[in-house]
Amino acid sequence: MRGLKIDLGINKVYIKSKKENLEVDINDKLYLYKIFKNKILYINILEEEVYNDIITIPKTKKSNIDGIVFNHIKSKFINFQDVVFNYSVLDKINEEYRILYYCIYSKTLSSLKEFKEQIYIREVRVLHELILKELRRKVRKDAYYIIYCYRDIYYIYYIYNGILLSACNTRHSKDIPDHIGFIKNYINKTYRLKAVEDRNNIFYGEINGKIKLTKLVSLEEREDLWQYI
């Protein structure tokens, strides 16, 4: 079977191939089936909101943490099989761990699974994890914001010690300051940290079709966006 890379948006499937790029509504099942039949799918999930929260658990072996987080998230979602999640250990205080988990529920991915045995999904990746992997190599700061645009959506992340603490997205650049304001309040209240505010800690990244950071600059170098901040 031949491999096929696709991006999943909200009710949209973006299909990338050497010949053409297609945007297909998730409800066009017959057309999608014709494309996906006998293909191995490599999926990137885009556009969905990132849900995150903190739980505190008793000190335990690290091998046990996976199961604890798994069961906690499972209790939060009815359709847990359609949730993609990950977590980080924020800190260890006395006999407790503070765990930050983040997850995405994708209705589009759920709809794809209706094909059942008629398609084969090899890999599911989440956009923010792909970006974080590159940022950990390229940014040498303890705390910062990253803003980037991919498929006409602006993503705004707050990164602390290499961990995604908060995320928002919008289709309009003029809404970016409102989202940054929300993130600042969220960070200050939830994590009891003072969110950074100076311009040197706000970056703009350019992303190519392979979801790779091709450019990373201070937001001051993007005057068309800076006017809104």
SULKAWO-V870358 format. One line per field, one symbol per residue. ss: DSSP state (h for helix, s for strand, l for the rest). burial: + if it has 16 or more other ideal C-beta (glycine too) atoms within 10 Angstrom, else -. A space follows every 50 residues. Layout:
ss->???
burial->???
This chain:
ss->lssssssslllsssssllllssssslllhhhhhhhhllssssssslllll sssssssslllhhhhhhhhhhhhhhhlllhhhsssssssssssllsssss ssssslhhhhhhhhhhhhlssssssshhhhhhhhhhhhllllssssssss llssssssssllssssssssllhhhhhhhhhhhhhhhhhhhlllllllhh hsssssslllllsssssshhhlhhhhlll
burial->---++++++---+++----------+-----+--++--+-+-++++++-+ ++---------------++--++--------++++++--+------+-++ ++++++-++-++--+---+-+--+-+++++++--+---+----+++++++ --++++++++--+++++++---+--+--++--++-++---+---++---- +++++-+---+-+-----+--+--+---+
